[in-house]
Amino acid sequence: MIKVYGDIKSGNCYKIALLFSHLHIEHDWREVLVVKGQSRTQEFLALNPVGQIPVVVSGEDVLTQSNAILNYYANGTALMPQDPLDVFRVQEWQFFEQYSHEPTIAVRRFIQTFLGLPAERQAEYDQREAPGYRALEVMEKRLAEHEFLVGDSYSVADISLYAYTHVADEGGFDLSRFTGIRGWLQRVTQQPGHIPM
Ligand SMILES: N[C@@H](CCC(=O)N[C@@H](CS)C(=O)NCC(=O)O)C(=O)O
């Protein structure tokens, strides 16, 4: 049985739960709570020296990095395009997610919702607002004219970006003017096997 070490309230971990639900991949979920220091124990660091969740263990294989895990399991399914240029587009969105979207939208959500917006992190929280909105504008540009991020069907690119976009309000982002994104969020929830965070 595949083991997933994670916290379902973490978008990076939810990506894996969502993909496994779409693909009917049975797994054993092992809760690891970052805020309780459980990703820094010796036992956990032996599994992933980076000290981060999610981690997937399949037999002898230890898999880390959420988007790489998505791509590994989606390969050969309808959730990963076949055309090499479309595969490239998936990865383009995933690198964007990790470098421009997650560090702004997910980090503000963590500071606000998980830590309760402590005074010592207020400046960092404020600094991440403008780049977060810039990331949302990039998504909006695509989604105002297309149903999904890559090609014309739902793919792992959508899973990667959905994870934190659908809870962006928990990081103080107002999505009301992003009509393309809001329509897409709705379409994602209608995919067979969709599960909430
Ligand atoms: N690039 C990693 C990021 C994983 C990540 O940042 N995980 C967070 C929870 S969402 C974590 O474990 N944070 C604890 C830490 O960095 O110390 C991925 O996509 O899996």
The ligand as a MOL file (V3000), in Angstrom:
LIG
                    3D

  0  0  0     0  0            999 V3000
M  V30 BEGIN CTAB
M  V30 COUNTS 20 19 0 0 0
M  V30 BEGIN ATOM
M  V30 1 N 8.4540 22.1830 -3.2750 0
M  V30 2 C 7.7950 21.3890 -2.2690 0
M  V30 3 C 7.2700 22.3160 -1.1890 0
M  V30 4 C 6.6940 21.5250 -0.0280 0
M  V30 5 C 6.3790 22.4290 1.1310 0
M  V30 6 O 6.6950 23.6330 1.1500 0
M  V30 7 N 5.7410 21.8260 2.1060 0
M  V30 8 C 5.4140 22.5660 3.2930 0
M  V30 9 C 3.9750 22.2800 3.6960 0
M  V30 10 S 2.8990 22.9010 2.4520 0
M  V30 11 C 6.3200 22.1060 4.4110 0
M  V30 12 O 6.5390 20.9390 4.5720 0
M  V30 13 N 6.8560 23.0670 5.1470 0
M  V30 14 C 7.7020 22.7990 6.2550 0
M  V30 15 C 9.0500 23.4020 6.0900 0
M  V30 16 O 9.4020 23.8760 4.9850 0
M  V30 17 O 9.7780 23.4200 7.0670 0
M  V30 18 C 6.6560 20.5680 -2.8670 0
M  V30 19 O 6.0720 21.0090 -3.8590 0
M  V30 20 O 6.3640 19.4650 -2.3780 0
M  V30 END ATOM
M  V30 BEGIN BOND
M  V30 1 1 1 2
M  V30 2 1 2 3
M  V30 3 1 2 18
M  V30 4 1 3 4
M  V30 5 1 4 5
M  V30 6 2 5 6
M  V30 7 1 5 7
M  V30 8 1 7 8
M  V30 9 1 8 9
M  V30 10 1 8 11
M  V30 11 1 9 10
M  V30 12 2 11 12
M  V30 13 1 11 13
M  V30 14 1 13 14
M  V30 15 1 14 15
M  V30 16 2 15 16
M  V30 17 1 15 17
M  V30 18 2 18 19
M  V30 19 1 18 20
M  V30 END BOND
M  V30 END CTAB
M  END
